């Protein structure tokens, strides 16, 4: 008798037994051994009909509760919004977490958040089954307008922020921009167009060469060349 061991949308580790029986077909990133199907990498189990495959998680942002994120509305529902945050899962923004305004049951939610709108939010909860909820309630959390979103490797976020916020504070000061760095690797930059582009260049350089020694001095020198703020002489 065939049996699914790990349900669809749950996380599997390399070597995990996914299913038993010949009714299932080993899809991408899985392998069969006798009558059993195993995962060969870390990822989400995806079952479509009789085919089992693994959606890799490596390189993808894995949400953690309380993470500050920058996202984009991908779908408007009847009682919530779907939000792309660059994770393997689409986040859900419930009506109760999107606005304090009273909304009638038949009201069009796109008046508050529409497809393509950008936001600053926070992870409310996340489970191994892929249930992911965010909130836009809290200090600094909101829909954002204008500016530019730069997407970097989420594991480079600490380098972009710097020790005690030193790197990102320097970039903000020397470009005269507002910058929000999401833990998901999405960075929102707002200000004058030329300043946004300078900040973008600096952040992309950190993303590319975050491992290089003396990068802080390199970024500072690059930004001071065209800065509207005169560098302080020691």
N, C-alpha and C positions, 0 to 999 in steps of 0.2 A: 504493500500500500504506500503510495506517495505521500510525502508530508513536508510542508514548509517549516523549517526550523527557525529562521529569522524572518520576521515579517517585513513587508515592503515599507521603505522609508526609515528603517532602523539602521544603525551604524554597524558595520561588520569590520573585523580586523583580518589581516592576512592569515589564511589558514582556517578561518572560522567555517564550520559546517553550515551551509545555507539550506539545503534541501536533501531529501532522500527519495529515491524512486525514479523510474525511467520516464515518468510523465513530464518531468521538467527538462528543459533544454538549457545547457550551460551557455550563457551569453558572454558579452564582453567583460573582461577582468575576472572571470570565474573559470574553473576547470572541473572536469568530472574524473572521479576515481571510483571505478566499479559503479555502484548505483547511487553514489553520493556526489553532490556538487559543493565545491568549496570556493571561498573568496581568495583571490591572490593579491589583494591590496586593500588598504584602508579606504572605506567609502560607504556610500548609501546603497542599501539593497533596493533594487528596482525590479518589480515583477509585472510583466505585461503578458497576460495570457499564461502560457506555459514557459515563457522565456525569462530567465533570471540573469540580471547583469548587475555590475557594481559601478556606481557613479563616483569617481575618485574625489576624495576630499583634500588630498595633498595640494598645497598651494592656494587653497581657498580659505577665506576668513571663516573661522568657527566662532559663532557668537558666544558671549559670556554675559551673564546677568549683570546689569548696571553699566555695560559698555555704552559709551557715547558714540553714536553713529550718524553718518550723513547718508541720506537715501533719496530715492526717486519713486514717486507713485507710478505703479505699473498697471493698476486696475482699480476701478471704482465699483464697489458692490452695493448691496442694499443696507448693510449694517456695519460695513468696515471698508478699509482700503488695503490693497495689496502693495507692498513696498519692496523694491529691489534695493538690497544693501550690499550686493556683491558676494553673498554667501551662497552655499549650495541650496539654500531654502529661501523661498519668498516669505518675507515677513508680513504679519498681519497687524494692521493698526485698527483696533476696535473703535467704534463710534465713541464709546465712553472715554477713550484715551486720546482722541484726536482733537476734541474741542470741549469747552465748557458751555457752549451755546446749546440751548434746547432745540432739538431737531425733530420735526414730525416724522412719522413712519413713512409717509409718501414723499418726503422731500428729497430732492436731488442732491446727493452728497458731493457731487462735483463742484458745487458752489464753494465748498470749503477746501477740498483737495481734489485736483483734477489730474488726469494722466499727464505725466511729464513734470509735475510740480516737485520741487526739491524741499527737503525738510531736514531739521536737526532733531534727532530723537534719542531714546535710550532703550536698551534691551530690558523688557519686563521679565520675560522668562523664555527658556529654551529647553527642549527635551530631546532625547536621542531619537524619538520618532519623527523629528522634523517640525514639531509644533513651535513656532517662533512668534512672539508678540512683542511689539514695541509701544512706546508711549511718546506723546508730544506734550505731556504735561510736566512742568517742572522748570526751574530756572534756566533760561537760555534755550529751551526747547521750543521749536516753532517752525512754521513754513518760512522758507527763505526765498527771496526774490533777487534777481540780478546776479552778478558775480559769475564765477566759473568754478566748476568742479574738476579737480585733478585726481586721477586714480593712480595710487601707488601700491606696492606690495605691502600688505597689512603688517608683515613682520618688520618693515622699515619705519613704522610709525614712531617707536621710541627714539630712533635716530633723528627723525624730523623734529620731534618735540625737544630733544636734548635734555641734559641734566637739569632738573628743576625748571624745565621750560626755557632754557637758555637759547637754544637754536631757533625755535619758532618765535620767541620774543624779539630776537635780533632781526629776523626776516620781516616781521610786522613793522618794527621801528624804521628799518632802512627802506621799506617800500611803501610805508604809510597805508597799509591795508589791514582789513579785518580778516582773520583766518581761523577757521574751525577745523581741527584735525580729528576725523572720526577714527575710532579703533578699527573700523573695517577697511581702512586705507583710502577712504574717500575724503578729499580735502577741499573745503569750500573757501574760495578767496574772493573778497569783495573790495572794491575801491575804483580808482580811475583805471581806464583800460591799460594804459602803459605801465602802471604800477602792478596791476594784476599779472601782466605778462612777465615782469621781472621776478615777482614772487613765484610764479609758476616755474620759471627756468631754474630758480634756486632749489625748489622742492624736487623737481625732476632730477637735478644733479645729485641731490642727496640720495634719492631712490636708486640711482645708477651706481654711485660711488660711495655709498655709506660706509664701506669697510676701509676706505683710504684714510691714512693718517693726515692730520692737518686740514681736514675738510672744512672745519669751522672758519679758519683763516681764509681759505679759498673762497668760501661763500661770502664772507664779509668783504673781502677785497672786490669781488665781482659786483656786489650790490652798491658799494660805496662809490664806484666809478661814476654811476649815473644817478646817485641818490639826490633827492631834493633837500635832504637833511645833511648838513655838513658833519663829517666824522669828527669825533672828539679826539683831540690830540693829547697824548699822555705827557 
